[in-house]
Amino acid sequence: MSYNLLKGKRGIIFGALDANSIAWKTAERVHEEGGKFVLTNAPIALRMGTINELAEKTNSEVIPADATSIEDLENLVAKATEILGGKIDFVLHSIGMSVNVRKGNHYTNQNYDFTHKGWDISAGSFHKTMQVLYQKDAMNEWGSIIALTYMASQRVFPDYNDMADNKAYLESIARSFGYFFGRDKKVRVNTISQSPTPTTAGQGVKGFDGFISYADKMSPLGNATALDCANYTVAMFSDLTKRVTLQNLYNDGGFSNMGVSDGVMEAFVEGK
């Protein structure tokens, strides 16, 4: 159901790799709510994914950009404002990658070149994106910037590896840059801490199926789906949330406030 919450609004969506991704679902919902946007991802990700199908479905254009490159980001912002016909109202940063995880390096045995690369992609790119938007004065007042994060930024999930550090840094960037964006441009910046979701990227984490099952048993409302996250993001892009900023917003079925649940205790006692 559409309420035209984003009618007349323009934006940039990072990270729509394939139909399993939260960014993909968000793009579909933004389109349904009347928003217009450009899609972007790194050139190598564009070759691996099926983003052109999404672009056709949502009447959008795809602009390749390495989010760790200031030059690429400046080109992205310039082209986006030209294509969309004005300043930006919303941005979704849905990017995350750990080379250490992909290479099977344990948290206690990191390759620090990999660590830096993963940090730059997963967190540093968020600062770079906002810096370009801020310096180019490319955002409309009361615009909204969202980055996706995960509870491992706050609590220990051993197999999440250095991605946990990346997400903690990402959340800090949102608060710190969000202050300046709010004070100077009247733009709000928030992160959404999503339930473990079976995206292509997430499934690369060791024991991810266990994460999903455990979180579902712990959460009184069960895990939030990719579509749930897309709907939450649409609400955060809309004018209904104009003064929500500097927040880490949990979309996790209540998991973040749980100590233990009956379901988890029953599974433990039964050895399941």
Order of alpha helices (4+ residues) and beta strands (2+ residues): beta-alpha-beta-alpha-alpha-beta-alpha-beta-alpha-alpha-alpha-beta-alpha-beta-alpha-alpha-beta-alpha
